[in-house]
Amino acid sequence: MFDKAGLHSYKLILLSTLCLSGCQFFITPPQPEPDPATDGVLSCGEMMSVDGVEPGSSVPLDLPVGSSLEVLLEFDEPNQLARLRTESESTLERALPVFDPVQGIEIIPGFRAQGESLDLELLGAGEAGFLGSISMRCFNPGEICFNLSDDDNDGLIDCADIHCAREPRCADDQNNLEEIQLDCSETPQQLEPATLRSFDDQRTLYLQEGRTSHEFWGGAELVLEQPLQPGTIELSFGEAGMACSGSPEGQSISCSLYTEIEAGEVYSFTSDQLPLYLEPLAPSWIDIRAQLVCD
């Protein structure tokens, strides 16, 4: 039926067919790619669980040189804390989180320059370790401070940008945008606070939220000073915002009374609760009316 050459070819074909149907067991399957969120390094656009991580641990941050960053902290316990460590051959800086009232989350803004390494230090959890997650978003190019340019195209320039607001030279310029002292009146008066421009130095950084105290660092967009005569201040707002009754303590304002303002509502404050620091959630106050009813 077959000559020697044909028989040899037949055996090769038969052997090949058998291997195709039965030899897959010996083929090593491809290894899955490592999960970036579990490699111990937090990169741009990643979210990482910190469940069970011990206090004192640190997470290296991976982002391109010249990028701004925001680390978003979503911890389940209020005593859990993180800070950003930025180190070069000659400098070491640490930054604590700030509260972003618009996003309703704690973030740590930062920037990576040439020759710098960045790490997130995890502090303050209990014996069971941390619960929650961290994530990082990056902006490239990042905001370069003090060049009068909106480098990251977010509409904010230099000290008005959250990535520059903590610079020492910006800290000296964090003043209140406008201060108003009310007079006694029988009818509400329309307030016209200044509009925060993209290059204004003022940038408010909220340090705590939902804890034993609430405070912010920097100047407010509108401050109602204590009036010359005691009384009650009636305030109505056209948009949502925040009101902090407190006094400056260094660079921060410690709020003895913190009120979340809802649009269309009327709020009352006594004159001894002033000064009152008012911050809108929108870029500026659009409609705000005030009346001082003197005693």
C-alpha positions in Angstrom: 0.0 0.0 0.0 2.8 2.4 0.9 6.4 2.3 -0.1 9.0 3.1 2.6 9.0 6.9 1.9 5.2 7.0 1.9 4.9 5.0 5.1 7.3 7.4 6.8 5.3 10.4 5.7 2.0 8.7 6.9 3.5 8.1 10.4 4.6 11.8 10.6 1.1 13.0 9.7 -0.6 10.6 12.1 1.8 11.7 14.9 1.2 15.3 14.2 -2.6 14.8 14.3 -2.5 13.0 17.6 -0.4 15.8 19.1 -2.8 18.4 17.9 -5.6 16.7 19.7 -3.9 15.4 22.8 -0.7 17.2 23.6 -2.1 20.5 24.8 -1.4 19.3 28.3 2.3 19.9 27.8 1.9 23.5 26.5 2.6 26.2 29.2 -0.3 28.7 29.2 0.6 32.4 29.0 1.1 34.1 32.4 -1.4 36.9 33.2 -0.2 40.5 33.4 0.4 41.7 37.0 -2.4 43.8 38.4 -1.0 47.4 38.5 -3.1 48.1 41.6 -1.4 45.3 43.6 2.3 46.0 42.7 2.8 48.3 45.7 3.2 51.4 43.5 0.5 53.9 42.9 0.6 55.2 39.3 -1.5 57.8 37.4 -5.1 56.7 37.0 -4.9 53.8 39.5 -6.9 53.0 42.6 -5.3 50.9 45.3 -6.9 49.2 48.3 -5.2 49.9 51.6 -7.3 47.4 53.7 -5.1 46.0 56.4 -2.1 48.1 55.7 -0.2 48.9 58.8 0.4 52.5 60.1 3.9 53.7 59.1 3.8 52.1 55.7 4.5 54.1 52.6 3.4 53.8 49.0 5.8 55.0 46.2 4.1 57.3 43.6 4.9 56.8 39.9 4.3 59.8 37.7 6.2 61.7 35.0 8.6 64.6 35.9 6.9 67.9 35.4 3.4 66.6 36.4 0.9 67.9 38.9 -0.9 65.3 41.0 -3.8 64.8 43.3 -4.0 61.8 45.6 -7.6 61.1 46.6 -8.1 59.6 50.0 -11.2 57.5 50.7 -10.6 56.1 54.2 -13.4 54.5 56.3 -12.2 55.8 59.7 -11.7 59.5 60.6 -8.5 58.8 62.5 -6.7 57.5 59.4 -4.3 59.9 57.9 -1.9 60.2 55.0 0.7 62.7 53.9 2.7 63.3 50.8 6.5 63.1 51.1 8.5 64.8 48.4 12.3 64.3 48.6 15.3 65.3 46.6 19.0 65.4 47.3 18.7 68.8 49.1 15.0 69.1 50.3 12.4 67.1 52.1 8.8 68.3 52.2 5.6 66.8 53.7 2.1 67.9 52.8 -1.2 66.9 54.7 -4.5 66.5 52.9 -7.0 69.2 52.3 -10.8 68.8 51.9 -12.3 69.6 48.6 -16.0 70.7 49.3 -17.0 70.5 45.7 -15.8 66.8 45.3 -16.6 66.0 48.9 -13.3 64.2 49.4 -9.9 64.7 50.9 -7.1 65.1 48.5 -3.3 65.9 48.6 -2.2 68.1 45.7 1.4 68.0 44.7 4.0 68.4 41.9 7.0 66.3 40.8 10.1 68.2 39.7 13.3 66.9 38.2 15.3 64.8 40.7 12.4 64.3 43.2 10.8 61.1 44.5 7.3 61.0 45.9 5.8 58.7 48.5 2.5 58.5 50.3 3.0 57.9 54.1 0.1 56.2 55.8 -0.4 57.3 59.5 -2.8 57.1 62.3 -4.8 53.8 61.8 -5.7 51.5 64.7 -4.3 48.0 65.4 -6.4 46.5 62.6 -4.7 48.7 60.0 -6.2 50.9 57.3 -9.6 50.5 55.7 -10.4 52.2 52.4 -8.6 53.1 49.2 -6.3 55.6 47.6 -6.1 56.8 44.0 -4.0 59.3 42.0 -4.8 61.4 39.0 -2.0 63.3 37.2 -1.9 66.5 35.0 0.8 66.8 32.4 2.0 69.4 31.9 1.7 70.4 35.6 1.1 73.8 37.0 4.4 75.7 37.3 4.2 78.4 40.0 5.0 82.0 39.5 5.2 82.1 35.7 1.8 83.9 35.2 0.6 81.0 33.0 -2.1 78.4 33.3 0.1 75.5 32.5 -2.3 72.7 33.3 -5.3 74.4 31.6 -7.6 74.3 34.6 -8.5 78.0 34.4 -6.4 78.8 37.5 -3.0 80.5 37.5 -0.1 80.2 40.0 -1.2 80.8 43.6 -4.9 80.4 42.7 -4.2 76.9 41.5 -4.4 74.3 44.2 -1.1 72.8 43.2 0.7 76.0 44.0 -1.4 77.4 46.9 0.8 75.8 49.6 4.0 77.4 48.2 5.6 79.6 50.9 5.4 82.7 48.7 1.7 82.0 48.1 1.0 81.6 51.8 1.8 85.3 52.4 -0.8 86.3 49.8 -3.7 84.3 51.1 -5.9 87.2 52.1 -9.6 87.6 52.2 -11.0 88.6 48.9 -13.5 91.1 50.4 -14.6 92.2 53.9 -17.9 93.8 54.6 -19.3 95.4 57.8 -23.1 95.6 57.9 -25.1 98.6 59.2 -28.5 98.4 60.8 -31.3 98.2 58.2 -35.0 97.6 57.9 -34.8 95.6 54.6 -32.2 93.2 53.2 -29.5 94.6 51.1 -28.0 93.0 48.0 -24.3 92.2 48.5 -22.0 92.3 45.5 -18.8 90.5 46.5 -15.9 90.6 44.3 -15.5 87.8 41.7 -12.5 85.6 42.1 -10.4 85.8 39.0 -8.2 83.1 37.6 -5.0 84.9 38.6 -6.1 86.0 42.1 -3.8 84.8 44.8 -6.6 83.8 47.1 -7.1 80.0 47.3 -8.9 78.5 50.3 -7.7 75.0 51.4 -10.0 73.2 53.8 -8.1 71.1 56.3 -10.7 69.0 58.0 -14.2 67.8 57.4 -16.5 65.7 59.6 -14.1 65.6 62.5 -14.0 67.3 65.9 -13.3 70.6 64.3 -13.5 72.2 60.8 -10.9 74.7 59.6 -9.6 76.1 56.5 -6.3 77.7 55.4 -6.1 80.9 53.4 -8.5 83.7 52.8 -12.3 83.6 52.4 -14.0 85.0 49.4 -16.3 87.1 51.6 -16.0 88.0 55.3 -18.7 89.7 57.3 -17.0 91.6 60.0 -18.4 92.3 63.5 -20.9 95.2 63.3 -20.6 98.3 65.3 -23.9 97.6 67.0 -25.1 94.2 68.3 -28.0 92.4 66.6 -29.0 89.5 64.4 -27.8 89.0 60.8 -30.3 87.5 58.3 -28.6 86.0 55.2 -30.2 84.5 52.1 -28.2 82.7 49.4 -28.9 82.0 45.8 -26.4 79.1 45.6 -24.9 76.5 47.9 -21.8 77.3 50.0 -20.3 77.2 53.5 -20.3 79.6 56.4 -17.6 79.5 59.1 -17.9 81.4 62.3 -14.4 81.6 63.8 -11.2 83.5 64.3 -7.8 83.2 62.6 -5.2 81.1 64.3 -2.0 81.6 62.3 -2.6 80.8 58.7 -5.8 78.8 59.3 -9.3 79.7 60.5 -10.7 77.5 63.2 -14.5 77.3 62.9 -16.4 77.3 66.2 -19.6 77.1 64.1 -19.7 75.5 60.6 -22.8 75.7 58.5 -23.5 74.1 55.1 -25.5 76.6 53.1 -28.3 75.5 50.8 -29.5 77.5 47.8 -32.7 79.5 48.5 -32.5 79.2 52.3 -32.3 81.9 54.9 -29.9 81.7 57.8 -29.6 83.7 61.0 -26.4 84.5 62.9 -25.9 86.7 66.0 -23.4 89.5 65.9 -21.2 87.7 68.5 -20.8 84.9 66.0 -19.0 87.2 63.6 -16.6 87.4 61.8 -18.3 85.0 59.4 -16.3 83.5 56.5 -18.4 82.7 53.5 -17.4 80.4 50.7 -19.5 79.4 47.7 -19.3 76.0 46.1 -19.6 77.8 42.7 -16.8 79.9 41.4 -18.4 83.0 43.1 -21.4 84.2 45.0 -24.1 85.1 42.5 -27.0 86.2 44.7 -26.5 86.9 48.4 -28.6 89.3 50.6 -28.0 90.4 54.1 -29.8 92.4 56.8 -28.6 93.4 60.3 -31.5 93.7 62.7 -30.0 95.7 65.6 -31.1 95.0 69.2 
